[in-house]
């Protein structure tokens, strides 16, 4: 079970890198956003996070369900922002129209990292 948990943690970190990496690199740009990478990272983060909680529930440790709930809500907001940005990019191709979704997904992901570390 430790191997499964460790593999999920690696997947979770890769999802985080796919969101935060493009966000930090492209934060000051006005176009050509890597919204597809952010959307893929959001999916990876959400799925691996849920699976990590499931694996942790099977163990003996106590979980902070309030923290998990708050982080889940933020992760869902990241997913929705990335999804809306990805759909808008596919539909219109207008980079200025997806900027707010790109920044919302990246900023919320950073908030989730801060919560994970300091809470």
Backbone as XML, in Angstrom:
<?xml version="1.0"?>
<chain id="A" units="angstrom">
  <residue number="1" name="UNK">
    <atom name="N" x="0.823" y="-1.193" z="0.000"/>
    <atom name="CA" x="0.000" y="0.000" z="0.000"/>
    <atom name="C" x="0.870" y="1.262" z="0.000"/>
  </residue>
  <residue number="2" name="UNK">
    <atom name="N" x="2.054" y="1.160" z="0.575"/>
    <atom name="CA" x="2.968" y="2.306" z="0.601"/>
    <atom name="C" x="3.381" y="2.707" z="-0.816"/>
  </residue>
  <residue number="3" name="UNK">
    <atom name="N" x="3.557" y="1.724" z="-1.696"/>
    <atom name="CA" x="3.919" y="2.007" z="-3.085"/>
    <atom name="C" x="2.790" y="2.753" z="-3.796"/>
  </residue>
  <residue number="4" name="UNK">
    <atom name="N" x="1.553" y="2.354" z="-3.550"/>
    <atom name="CA" x="0.404" y="3.030" z="-4.153"/>
    <atom name="C" x="0.330" y="4.477" z="-3.668"/>
  </residue>
  <residue number="5" name="UNK">
    <atom name="N" x="0.499" y="4.660" z="-2.364"/>
    <atom name="CA" x="0.447" y="6.003" z="-1.788"/>
    <atom name="C" x="1.558" y="6.884" z="-2.368"/>
  </residue>
  <residue number="6" name="UNK">
    <atom name="N" x="2.766" y="6.351" z="-2.440"/>
    <atom name="CA" x="3.893" y="7.121" z="-2.978"/>
    <atom name="C" x="3.687" y="7.464" z="-4.452"/>
  </residue>
  <residue number="7" name="UNK">
    <atom name="N" x="3.138" y="6.545" z="-5.211"/>
    <atom name="CA" x="2.856" y="6.793" z="-6.626"/>
    <atom name="C" x="1.811" y="7.896" z="-6.776"/>
  </residue>
  <residue number="8" name="UNK">
    <atom name="N" x="0.808" y="7.886" z="-5.909"/>
    <atom name="CA" x="-0.211" y="8.931" z="-5.948"/>
    <atom name="C" x="0.359" y="10.294" z="-5.559"/>
  </residue>
  <residue number="9" name="UNK">
    <atom name="N" x="1.265" y="10.305" z="-4.611"/>
    <atom name="CA" x="1.910" y="11.568" z="-4.229"/>
    <atom name="C" x="2.715" y="12.126" z="-5.405"/>
  </residue>
  <residue number="10" name="UNK">
    <atom name="N" x="3.429" y="11.266" z="-6.116"/>
    <atom name="CA" x="4.184" y="11.712" z="-7.295"/>
    <atom name="C" x="3.227" y="12.276" z="-8.348"/>
  </residue>
  <residue number="11" name="UNK">
    <atom name="N" x="2.118" y="11.586" z="-8.589"/>
    <atom name="CA" x="1.129" y="12.076" z="-9.554"/>
    <atom name="C" x="0.563" y="13.425" z="-9.109"/>
  </residue>
  <residue number="12" name="UNK">
    <atom name="N" x="0.330" y="13.569" z="-7.814"/>
    <atom name="CA" x="-0.191" y="14.823" z="-7.264"/>
    <atom name="C" x="0.798" y="15.975" z="-7.487"/>
  </residue>
  <residue number="13" name="UNK">
    <atom name="N" x="2.088" y="15.702" z="-7.273"/>
    <atom name="CA" x="3.122" y="16.721" z="-7.501"/>
    <atom name="C" x="3.247" y="17.075" z="-8.989"/>
  </residue>
  <residue number="14" name="UNK">
    <atom name="N" x="3.120" y="16.087" z="-9.848"/>
    <atom name="CA" x="3.182" y="16.357" z="-11.291"/>
    <atom name="C" x="2.003" y="17.227" z="-11.714"/>
  </residue>
  <residue number="15" name="UNK">
    <atom name="N" x="0.824" y="16.934" z="-11.179"/>
    <atom name="CA" x="-0.345" y="17.776" z="-11.458"/>
    <atom name="C" x="-0.141" y="19.195" z="-10.970"/>
  </residue>
  <residue number="16" name="UNK">
    <atom name="N" x="0.456" y="19.323" z="-9.790"/>
    <atom name="CA" x="0.746" y="20.648" z="-9.245"/>
    <atom name="C" x="1.720" y="21.401" z="-10.150"/>
  </residue>
  <residue number="17" name="UNK">
    <atom name="N" x="2.746" y="20.718" z="-10.605"/>
    <atom name="CA" x="3.727" y="21.356" z="-11.496"/>
    <atom name="C" x="3.087" y="21.790" z="-12.811"/>
  </residue>
  <residue number="18" name="UNK">
    <atom name="N" x="2.126" y="21.008" z="-13.304"/>
    <atom name="CA" x="1.458" y="21.346" z="-14.559"/>
    <atom name="C" x="0.569" y="22.578" z="-14.424"/>
  </residue>
  <residue number="19" name="UNK">
    <atom name="N" x="0.133" y="22.882" z="-13.202"/>
    <atom name="CA" x="-0.672" y="24.085" z="-12.989"/>
    <atom name="C" x="0.215" y="25.278" z="-12.651"/>
  </residue>
  <residue number="20" name="UNK">
    <atom name="N" x="1.034" y="25.119" z="-11.647"/>
    <atom name="CA" x="1.809" y="26.239" z="-11.109"/>
    <atom name="C" x="2.955" y="26.640" z="-12.045"/>
  </residue>
  <residue number="21" name="UNK">
    <atom name="N" x="3.574" y="25.681" z="-12.704"/>
    <atom name="CA" x="4.684" y="25.992" z="-13.605"/>
    <atom name="C" x="4.288" y="26.968" z="-14.705"/>
  </residue>
  <residue number="22" name="UNK">
    <atom name="N" x="3.301" y="26.613" z="-15.537"/>
    <atom name="CA" x="2.887" y="27.562" z="-16.580"/>
    <atom name="C" x="2.352" y="28.878" z="-16.013"/>
  </residue>
  <residue number="23" name="UNK">
    <atom name="N" x="1.674" y="28.805" z="-14.868"/>
    <atom name="CA" x="1.146" y="30.027" z="-14.268"/>
    <atom name="C" x="2.272" y="30.996" z="-13.910"/>
  </residue>
  <residue number="24" name="UNK">
    <atom name="N" x="3.311" y="30.495" z="-13.248"/>
    <atom name="CA" x="4.404" y="31.376" z="-12.843"/>
    <atom name="C" x="5.202" y="31.886" z="-14.040"/>
  </residue>
  <residue number="25" name="UNK">
    <atom name="N" x="5.377" y="31.053" z="-15.041"/>
    <atom name="CA" x="6.139" y="31.455" z="-16.223"/>
    <atom name="C" x="5.360" y="32.474" z="-17.064"/>
  </residue>
  <residue number="26" name="UNK">
    <atom name="N" x="4.048" y="32.286" z="-17.176"/>
    <atom name="CA" x="3.250" y="33.111" z="-18.075"/>
    <atom name="C" x="2.405" y="34.158" z="-17.354"/>
  </residue>
  <residue number="27" name="UNK">
    <atom name="N" x="2.682" y="34.403" z="-16.106"/>
    <atom name="CA" x="1.852" y="35.286" z="-15.302"/>
    <atom name="C" x="1.736" y="36.692" z="-15.910"/>
  </residue>
  <residue number="28" name="UNK">
    <atom name="N" x="2.764" y="37.192" z="-16.479"/>
    <atom name="CA" x="2.757" y="38.567" z="-16.982"/>
    <atom name="C" x="2.459" y="38.658" z="-18.478"/>
  </residue>
  <residue number="29" name="UNK">
    <atom name="N" x="2.186" y="37.540" z="-19.111"/>
    <atom name="CA" x="1.882" y="37.546" z="-20.535"/>
    <atom name="C" x="0.427" y="37.948" z="-20.771"/>
  </residue>
  <residue number="30" name="UNK">
    <atom name="N" x="0.143" y="38.355" z="-21.983"/>
    <atom name="CA" x="-1.218" y="38.687" z="-22.365"/>
    <atom name="C" x="-1.785" y="37.712" z="-23.392"/>
  </residue>
  <residue number="31" name="UNK">
    <atom name="N" x="-1.052" y="36.688" z="-23.694"/>
    <atom name="CA" x="-1.539" y="35.723" z="-24.669"/>
    <atom name="C" x="-0.707" y="34.465" z="-24.658"/>
  </residue>
  <residue number="32" name="UNK">
    <atom name="N" x="-1.147" y="33.513" z="-25.479"/>
    <atom name="CA" x="-0.454" y="32.238" z="-25.650"/>
    <atom name="C" x="-0.320" y="31.473" z="-24.332"/>
  </residue>
  <residue number="33" name="UNK">
    <atom name="N" x="-1.429" y="31.403" z="-23.578"/>
    <atom name="CA" x="-1.424" y="30.714" z="-22.295"/>
    <atom name="C" x="-1.469" y="29.200" z="-22.481"/>
  </residue>
  <residue number="34" name="UNK">
    <atom name="N" x="-0.785" y="28.476" z="-21.604"/>
    <atom name="CA" x="-0.761" y="27.012" z="-21.639"/>
    <atom name="C" x="-1.936" y="26.466" z="-20.837"/>
  </residue>
  <residue number="35" name="UNK">
    <atom name="N" x="-3.155" y="26.809" z="-21.263"/>
    <atom name="CA" x="-4.350" y="26.425" z="-20.512"/>
    <atom name="C" x="-4.595" y="24.918" z="-20.583"/>
  </residue>
  <residue number="36" name="UNK">
    <atom name="N" x="-4.161" y="24.269" z="-21.644"/>
    <atom name="CA" x="-4.342" y="22.816" z="-21.741"/>
    <atom name="C" x="-3.509" y="22.098" z="-20.679"/>
  </residue>
  <residue number="37" name="UNK">
    <atom name="N" x="-2.304" y="22.584" z="-20.435"/>
    <atom name="CA" x="-1.464" y="21.994" z="-19.382"/>
    <atom name="C" x="-2.087" y="22.226" z="-18.007"/>
  </residue>
  <residue number="38" name="UNK">
    <atom name="N" x="-2.619" y="23.412" z="-17.799"/>
    <atom name="CA" x="-3.259" y="23.726" z="-16.518"/>
    <atom name="C" x="-4.497" y="22.852" z="-16.329"/>
  </residue>
  <residue number="39" name="UNK">
    <atom name="N" x="-5.274" y="22.655" z="-17.378"/>
    <atom name="CA" x="-6.462" y="21.810" z="-17.302"/>
    <atom name="C" x="-6.081" y="20.354" z="-17.003"/>
  </residue>
  <residue number="40" name="UNK">
    <atom name="N" x="-5.069" y="19.851" z="-17.677"/>
    <atom name="CA" x="-4.593" y="18.492" z="-17.394"/>
    <atom name="C" x="-4.072" y="18.356" z="-15.985"/>
  </residue>
  <residue number="41" name="UNK">
    <atom name="N" x="-3.352" y="19.370" z="-15.514"/>
    <atom name="CA" x="-2.859" y="19.357" z="-14.140"/>
    <atom name="C" x="-3.980" y="19.399" z="-13.130"/>
  </residue>
  <residue number="42" name="UNK">
    <atom name="N" x="-5.032" y="20.159" z="-13.424"/>
    <atom name="CA" x="-6.177" y="20.241" z="-12.509"/>
    <atom name="C" x="-6.879" y="18.889" z="-12.391"/>
  </residue>
  <residue number="43" name="UNK">
    <atom name="N" x="-7.019" y="18.206" z="-13.510"/>
    <atom name="CA" x="-7.621" y="16.869" z="-13.479"/>
    <atom name="C" x="-6.742" y="15.928" z="-12.660"/>
  </residue>
  <residue number="44" name="UNK">
    <atom name="N" x="-5.449" y="15.957" z="-12.915"/>
    <atom name="CA" x="-4.515" y="15.088" z="-12.194"/>
    <atom name="C" x="-4.532" y="15.379" z="-10.702"/>
  </residue>
  <residue number="45" name="UNK">
    <atom name="N" x="-4.532" y="16.651" z="-10.333"/>
    <atom name="CA" x="-4.561" y="17.040" z="-8.924"/>
    <atom name="C" x="-5.836" y="16.551" z="-8.248"/>
  </residue>
  <residue number="46" name="UNK">
    <atom name="N" x="-6.962" y="16.749" z="-8.888"/>
    <atom name="CA" x="-8.245" y="16.377" z="-8.302"/>
    <atom name="C" x="-8.351" y="14.869" z="-8.109"/>
  </residue>
  <residue number="47" name="UNK">
    <atom name="N" x="-8.033" y="14.119" z="-9.138"/>
    <atom name="CA" x="-8.150" y="12.656" z="-9.061"/>
    <atom name="C" x="-7.135" y="12.075" z="-8.074"/>
  </residue>
  <residue number="48" name="UNK">
    <atom name="N" x="-5.883" y="12.495" z="-8.173"/>
    <atom name="CA" x="-4.869" y="11.943" z="-7.267"/>
    <atom name="C" x="-5.124" y="12.369" z="-5.824"/>
  </residue>
  <residue number="49" name="UNK">
    <atom name="N" x="-5.627" y="13.582" z="-5.617"/>
    <atom name="CA" x="-5.956" y="14.030" z="-4.265"/>
    <atom name="C" x="-7.061" y="13.202" z="-3.644"/>
  </residue>
  <residue number="50" name="UNK">
    <atom name="N" x="-8.104" y="12.938" z="-4.419"/>
    <atom name="CA" x="-9.199" y="12.100" z="-3.915"/>
    <atom name="C" x="-8.716" y="10.681" z="-3.609"/>
  </residue>
  <residue number="51" name="UNK">
    <atom name="N" x="-7.877" y="10.154" z="-4.487"/>
    <atom name="CA" x="-7.341" y="8.809" z="-4.243"/>
    <atom name="C" x="-6.402" y="8.780" z="-3.032"/>
  </residue>
  <residue number="52" name="UNK">
    <atom name="N" x="-5.639" y="9.849" z="-2.832"/>
    <atom name="CA" x="-4.769" y="9.928" z="-1.651"/>
    <atom name="C" x="-5.590" y="9.914" z="-0.367"/>
  </residue>
  <residue number="53" name="UNK">
    <atom name="N" x="-6.694" y="10.631" z="-0.351"/>
    <atom name="CA" x="-7.567" y="10.626" z="0.829"/>
    <atom name="C" x="-8.164" y="9.238" z="1.031"/>
  </residue>
  <residue number="54" name="UNK">
    <atom name="N" x="-8.556" y="8.591" z="-0.050"/>
    <atom name="CA" x="-9.099" y="7.236" z="0.058"/>
    <atom name="C" x="-8.093" y="6.253" z="0.625"/>
  </residue>
  <residue number="55" name="UNK">
    <atom name="N" x="-6.863" y="6.324" z="0.163"/>
    <atom name="CA" x="-5.813" y="5.448" z="0.683"/>
    <atom name="C" x="-5.522" y="5.777" z="2.140"/>
  </residue>
  <residue number="56" name="UNK">
    <atom name="N" x="-5.498" y="7.061" z="2.481"/>
    <atom name="CA" x="-5.237" y="7.464" z="3.868"/>
    <atom name="C" x="-6.371" y="7.018" z="4.788"/>
  </residue>
  <residue number="57" name="UNK">
    <atom name="N" x="-7.593" y="7.019" z="4.290"/>
    <atom name="CA" x="-8.734" y="6.558" z="5.094"/>
    <atom name="C" x="-8.623" y="5.071" z="5.436"/>
  </residue>
  <residue number="58" name="UNK">
    <atom name="N" x="-7.992" y="4.312" z="4.573"/>
    <atom name="CA" x="-7.834" y="2.875" z="4.833"/>
    <atom name="C" x="-6.800" y="2.598" z="5.912"/>
  </residue>
  <residue number="59" name="UNK">
    <atom name="N" x="-5.934" y="3.572" z="6.170"/>
    <atom name="CA" x="-4.898" y="3.409" z="7.185"/>
    <atom name="C" x="-5.419" y="3.716" z="8.572"/>
  </residue>
  <residue number="60" name="UNK">
    <atom name="N" x="-4.499" y="3.764" z="9.527"/>
    <atom name="CA" x="-4.861" y="3.977" z="10.917"/>
    <atom name="C" x="-4.825" y="5.434" z="11.337"/>
  </residue>
  <residue number="61" name="UNK">
    <atom name="N" x="-4.257" y="6.313" z="10.538"/>
    <atom name="CA" x="-4.064" y="7.710" z="10.928"/>
    <atom name="C" x="-5.355" y="8.502" z="10.956"/>
  </residue>
  <residue number="62" name="UNK">
    <atom name="N" x="-5.345" y="9.561" z="11.753"/>
    <atom name="CA" x="-6.475" y="10.476" z="11.803"/>
    <atom name="C" x="-6.302" y="11.542" z="10.728"/>
  </residue>
  <residue number="63" name="UNK">
    <atom name="N" x="-7.388" y="11.843" z="10.047"/>
    <atom name="CA" x="-7.355" y="12.849" z="8.999"/>
    <atom name="C" x="-8.103" y="14.097" z="9.440"/>
  </residue>
  <residue number="64" name="UNK">
    <atom name="N" x="-7.639" y="15.236" z="8.987"/>
    <atom name="CA" x="-8.312" y="16.501" z="9.239"/>
    <atom name="C" x="-9.329" y="16.704" z="8.112"/>
  </residue>
  <residue number="65" name="UNK">
    <atom name="N" x="-10.559" y="16.304" z="8.367"/>
    <atom name="CA" x="-11.578" y="16.336" z="7.316"/>
    <atom name="C" x="-11.977" y="17.762" z="6.929"/>
  </residue>
  <residue number="66" name="UNK">
    <atom name="N" x="-11.853" y="18.700" z="7.840"/>
    <atom name="CA" x="-12.147" y="20.099" z="7.501"/>
    <atom name="C" x="-11.117" y="20.602" z="6.494"/>
  </residue>
  <residue number="67" name="UNK">
    <atom name="N" x="-9.842" y="20.312" z="6.744"/>
    <atom name="CA" x="-8.778" y="20.712" z="5.817"/>
    <atom name="C" x="-8.996" y="20.060" z="4.453"/>
  </residue>
  <residue number="68" name="UNK">
    <atom name="N" x="-9.317" y="18.785" z="4.448"/>
    <atom name="CA" x="-9.546" y="18.069" z="3.198"/>
    <atom name="C" x="-10.725" y="18.678" z="2.450"/>
  </residue>
  <residue number="69" name="UNK">
    <atom name="N" x="-11.777" y="19.025" z="3.167"/>
    <atom name="CA" x="-12.942" y="19.641" z="2.541"/>
    <atom name="C" x="-12.631" y="20.989" z="1.928"/>
  </residue>
  <residue number="70" name="UNK">
    <atom name="N" x="-11.895" y="21.821" z="2.664"/>
    <atom name="CA" x="-11.526" y="23.142" z="2.148"/>
    <atom name="C" x="-10.647" y="22.991" z="0.913"/>
  </residue>
  <residue number="71" name="UNK">
    <atom name="N" x="-9.662" y="22.104" z="0.977"/>
    <atom name="CA" x="-8.769" y="21.899" z="-0.158"/>
    <atom name="C" x="-9.520" y="21.313" z="-1.355"/>
  </residue>
  <residue number="72" name="UNK">
    <atom name="N" x="-10.518" y="20.465" z="-1.097"/>
    <atom name="CA" x="-11.319" y="19.907" z="-2.179"/>
    <atom name="C" x="-12.132" y="20.994" z="-2.877"/>
  </residue>
  <residue number="73" name="UNK">
    <atom name="N" x="-12.733" y="21.887" z="-2.108"/>
    <atom name="CA" x="-13.505" y="22.980" z="-2.702"/>
    <atom name="C" x="-12.596" y="23.850" z="-3.573"/>
  </residue>
  <residue number="74" name="UNK">
    <atom name="N" x="-11.417" y="24.174" z="-3.077"/>
    <atom name="CA" x="-10.483" y="24.985" z="-3.868"/>
    <atom name="C" x="-10.027" y="24.226" z="-5.110"/>
  </residue>
  <residue number="75" name="UNK">
    <atom name="N" x="-9.764" y="22.933" z="-4.969"/>
    <atom name="CA" x="-9.354" y="22.124" z="-6.124"/>
    <atom name="C" x="-10.470" y="22.068" z="-7.171"/>
  </residue>
  <residue number="76" name="UNK">
    <atom name="N" x="-11.706" y="22.003" z="-6.726"/>
    <atom name="CA" x="-12.825" y="22.025" z="-7.672"/>
    <atom name="C" x="-12.917" y="23.372" z="-8.378"/>
  </residue>
  <residue number="77" name="UNK">
    <atom name="N" x="-12.657" y="24.455" z="-7.653"/>
    <atom name="CA" x="-12.643" y="25.782" z="-8.283"/>
    <atom name="C" x="-11.516" y="25.901" z="-9.309"/>
  </residue>
  <residue number="78" name="UNK">
    <atom name="N" x="-10.351" y="25.335" z="-8.987"/>
    <atom name="CA" x="-9.234" y="25.315" z="-9.945"/>
    <atom name="C" x="-9.648" y="24.546" z="-11.194"/>
  </residue>
  <residue number="79" name="UNK">
    <atom name="N" x="-10.276" y="23.388" z="-10.995"/>
    <atom name="CA" x="-10.722" y="22.556" z="-12.113"/>
    <atom name="C" x="-11.729" y="23.308" z="-12.981"/>
  </residue>
  <residue number="80" name="UNK">
    <atom name="N" x="-12.713" y="23.949" z="-12.345"/>
    <atom name="CA" x="-13.743" y="24.674" z="-13.100"/>
    <atom name="C" x="-13.125" y="25.839" z="-13.873"/>
  </residue>
  <residue number="81" name="UNK">
    <atom name="N" x="-12.234" y="26.596" z="-13.240"/>
    <atom name="CA" x="-11.580" y="27.710" z="-13.932"/>
    <atom name="C" x="-10.769" y="27.204" z="-15.121"/>
  </residue>
  <residue number="82" name="UNK">
    <atom name="N" x="-10.029" y="26.127" z="-14.926"/>
    <atom name="CA" x="-9.227" y="25.568" z="-16.020"/>
    <atom name="C" x="-10.125" y="25.019" z="-17.128"/>
  </residue>
  <residue number="83" name="UNK">
    <atom name="N" x="-11.207" y="24.361" z="-16.750"/>
    <atom name="CA" x="-12.146" y="23.818" z="-17.743"/>
    <atom name="C" x="-12.771" y="24.943" z="-18.567"/>
  </residue>
  <residue number="84" name="UNK">
    <atom name="N" x="-13.244" y="25.997" z="-17.891"/>
    <atom name="CA" x="-13.853" y="27.109" z="-18.611"/>
    <atom name="C" x="-12.841" y="27.798" z="-19.533"/>
  </residue>
  <residue number="85" name="UNK">
    <atom name="N" x="-11.626" y="27.959" z="-19.062"/>
    <atom name="CA" x="-10.587" y="28.544" z="-19.902"/>
    <atom name="C" x="-10.257" y="27.672" z="-21.089"/>
  </residue>
  <residue number="86" name="UNK">
    <atom name="N" x="-10.168" y="26.381" z="-20.859"/>
    <atom name="CA" x="-9.859" y="25.436" z="-21.941"/>
    <atom name="C" x="-10.975" y="25.423" z="-22.978"/>
  </residue>
  <residue number="87" name="UNK">
    <atom name="N" x="-12.229" y="25.412" z="-22.499"/>
    <atom name="CA" x="-13.362" y="25.421" z="-23.432"/>
    <atom name="C" x="-13.414" y="26.721" z="-24.229"/>
  </residue>
  <residue number="88" name="UNK">
    <atom name="N" x="-13.157" y="27.837" z="-23.569"/>
    <atom name="CA" x="-13.165" y="29.120" z="-24.266"/>
    <atom name="C" x="-12.023" y="29.185" z="-25.275"/>
  </residue>
  <residue number="89" name="UNK">
    <atom name="N" x="-10.858" y="28.640" z="-24.930"/>
    <atom name="CA" x="-9.724" y="28.641" z="-25.863"/>
    <atom name="C" x="-10.033" y="27.786" z="-27.087"/>
  </residue>
  <residue number="90" name="UNK">
    <atom name="N" x="-10.707" y="26.677" z="-26.871"/>
    <atom name="CA" x="-11.086" y="25.814" z="-27.992"/>
    <atom name="C" x="-12.117" y="26.481" z="-28.886"/>
  </residue>
  <residue number="91" name="UNK">
    <atom name="N" x="-13.040" y="27.199" z="-28.245"/>
    <atom name="CA" x="-14.142" y="27.819" z="-28.987"/>
    <atom name="C" x="-13.698" y="29.045" z="-29.770"/>
  </residue>
  <residue number="92" name="UNK">
    <atom name="N" x="-13.021" y="29.957" z="-29.095"/>
    <atom name="CA" x="-12.728" y="31.239" z="-29.733"/>
    <atom name="C" x="-11.264" y="31.408" z="-30.128"/>
  </residue>
  <residue number="93" name="UNK">
    <atom name="N" x="-10.375" y="30.793" z="-29.373"/>
    <atom name="CA" x="-8.963" y="30.983" z="-29.646"/>
    <atom name="C" x="-8.449" y="32.343" z="-29.202"/>
  </residue>
  <residue number="94" name="UNK">
    <atom name="N" x="-9.300" y="33.129" z="-28.547"/>
    <atom name="CA" x="-8.930" y="34.461" z="-28.081"/>
    <atom name="C" x="-8.220" y="34.342" z="-26.737"/>
  </residue>
  <residue number="95" name="UNK">
    <atom name="N" x="-6.926" y="34.643" z="-26.718"/>
    <atom name="CA" x="-6.149" y="34.491" z="-25.492"/>
    <atom name="C" x="-6.557" y="35.468" z="-24.396"/>
  </residue>
  <residue number="96" name="UNK">
    <atom name="N" x="-7.012" y="36.640" z="-24.782"/>
    <atom name="CA" x="-7.393" y="37.627" z="-23.768"/>
    <atom name="C" x="-8.629" y="37.172" z="-22.999"/>
  </residue>
  <residue number="97" name="UNK">
    <atom name="N" x="-9.480" y="36.381" z="-23.627"/>
    <atom name="CA" x="-10.691" y="35.933" z="-22.948"/>
    <atom name="C" x="-10.414" y="34.807" z="-21.945"/>
  </residue>
  <residue number="98" name="UNK">
    <atom name="N" x="-9.282" y="34.122" z="-22.074"/>
    <atom name="CA" x="-8.993" y="33.042" z="-21.126"/>
    <atom name="C" x="-8.034" y="33.480" z="-20.022"/>
  </residue>
  <residue number="99" name="UNK">
    <atom name="N" x="-7.539" y="34.696" z="-20.113"/>
    <atom name="CA" x="-6.555" y="35.174" z="-19.138"/>
    <atom name="C" x="-7.094" y="35.090" z="-17.715"/>
  </residue>
  <residue number="100" name="UNK">
    <atom name="N" x="-8.334" y="35.503" z="-17.495"/>
    <atom name="CA" x="-8.896" y="35.492" z="-16.142"/>
    <atom name="C" x="-9.033" y="34.065" z="-15.607"/>
  </residue>
  <residue number="101" name="UNK">
    <atom name="N" x="-9.365" y="33.120" z="-16.475"/>
    <atom name="CA" x="-9.487" y="31.731" z="-16.029"/>
    <atom name="C" x="-8.112" y="31.143" z="-15.710"/>
  </residue>
  <residue number="102" name="UNK">
    <atom name="N" x="-7.139" y="31.481" z="-16.542"/>
    <atom name="CA" x="-5.767" y="31.022" z="-16.334"/>
    <atom name="C" x="-5.231" y="31.530" z="-14.995"/>
  </residue>
  <residue number="103" name="UNK">
    <atom name="N" x="-5.432" y="32.807" z="-14.728"/>
    <atom name="CA" x="-4.949" y="33.402" z="-13.480"/>
    <atom name="C" x="-5.731" y="32.888" z="-12.263"/>
  </residue>
  <residue number="104" name="UNK">
    <atom name="N" x="-7.017" y="32.672" z="-12.418"/>
    <atom name="CA" x="-7.814" y="32.136" z="-11.311"/>
    <atom name="C" x="-7.341" y="30.728" z="-10.946"/>
  </residue>
  <residue number="105" name="UNK">
    <atom name="N" x="-7.130" y="29.883" z="-11.948"/>
    <atom name="CA" x="-6.684" y="28.512" z="-11.685"/>
    <atom name="C" x="-5.303" y="28.507" z="-11.036"/>
  </residue>
  <residue number="106" name="UNK">
    <atom name="N" x="-4.386" y="29.293" z="-11.554"/>
    <atom name="CA" x="-3.037" y="29.340" z="-10.994"/>
    <atom name="C" x="-3.000" y="29.913" z="-9.591"/>
  </residue>
  <residue number="107" name="UNK">
    <atom name="N" x="-3.717" y="31.000" z="-9.373"/>
    <atom name="CA" x="-3.740" y="31.626" z="-8.052"/>
    <atom name="C" x="-4.381" y="30.733" z="-7.001"/>
  </residue>
  <residue number="108" name="UNK">
    <atom name="N" x="-5.489" y="30.104" z="-7.357"/>
    <atom name="CA" x="-6.142" y="29.192" z="-6.403"/>
    <atom name="C" x="-5.276" y="27.972" z="-6.109"/>
  </residue>
  <residue number="109" name="UNK">
    <atom name="N" x="-4.548" y="27.492" z="-7.110"/>
    <atom name="CA" x="-3.643" y="26.364" z="-6.876"/>
    <atom name="C" x="-2.545" y="26.750" z="-5.892"/>
  </residue>
  <residue number="110" name="UNK">
    <atom name="N" x="-2.031" y="27.965" z="-6.012"/>
    <atom name="CA" x="-1.020" y="28.433" z="-5.062"/>
    <atom name="C" x="-1.598" y="28.553" z="-3.652"/>
  </residue>
  <residue number="111" name="UNK">
    <atom name="N" x="-2.830" y="29.015" z="-3.543"/>
    <atom name="CA" x="-3.492" y="29.068" z="-2.232"/>
    <atom name="C" x="-3.608" y="27.665" z="-1.649"/>
  </residue>
  <residue number="112" name="UNK">
    <atom name="N" x="-3.933" y="26.694" z="-2.485"/>
    <atom name="CA" x="-4.043" y="25.309" z="-2.015"/>
    <atom name="C" x="-2.701" y="24.767" z="-1.527"/>
  </residue>
  <residue number="113" name="UNK">
    <atom name="N" x="-1.617" y="25.159" z="-2.186"/>
    <atom name="CA" x="-0.287" y="24.746" z="-1.738"/>
    <atom name="C" x="0.019" y="25.341" z="-0.364"/>
  </residue>
  <residue number="114" name="UNK">
    <atom name="N" x="-0.290" y="26.612" z="-0.196"/>
    <atom name="CA" x="-0.050" y="27.269" z="1.086"/>
    <atom name="C" x="-0.871" y="26.596" z="2.199"/>
  </residue>
  <residue number="115" name="UNK">
    <atom name="N" x="-2.118" y="26.260" z="1.910"/>
    <atom name="CA" x="-2.944" y="25.551" z="2.892"/>
    <atom name="C" x="-2.359" y="24.174" z="3.236"/>
  </residue>
  <residue number="116" name="UNK">
    <atom name="N" x="-1.871" y="23.488" z="2.218"/>
    <atom name="CA" x="-1.298" y="22.154" z="2.452"/>
    <atom name="C" x="-0.075" y="22.227" z="3.357"/>
  </residue>
  <residue number="117" name="UNK">
    <atom name="N" x="0.717" y="23.251" z="3.206"/>
    <atom name="CA" x="1.961" y="23.349" z="3.948"/>
    <atom name="C" x="1.740" y="23.891" z="5.354"/>
  </residue>
  <residue number="118" name="UNK">
    <atom name="N" x="0.942" y="24.946" z="5.470"/>
    <atom name="CA" x="0.848" y="25.645" z="6.752"/>
    <atom name="C" x="-0.322" y="25.236" z="7.629"/>
  </residue>
  <residue number="119" name="UNK">
    <atom name="N" x="-1.280" y="24.457" z="7.120"/>
    <atom name="CA" x="-2.436" y="24.062" z="7.937"/>
    <atom name="C" x="-2.197" y="22.697" z="8.498"/>
  </residue>
</chain>
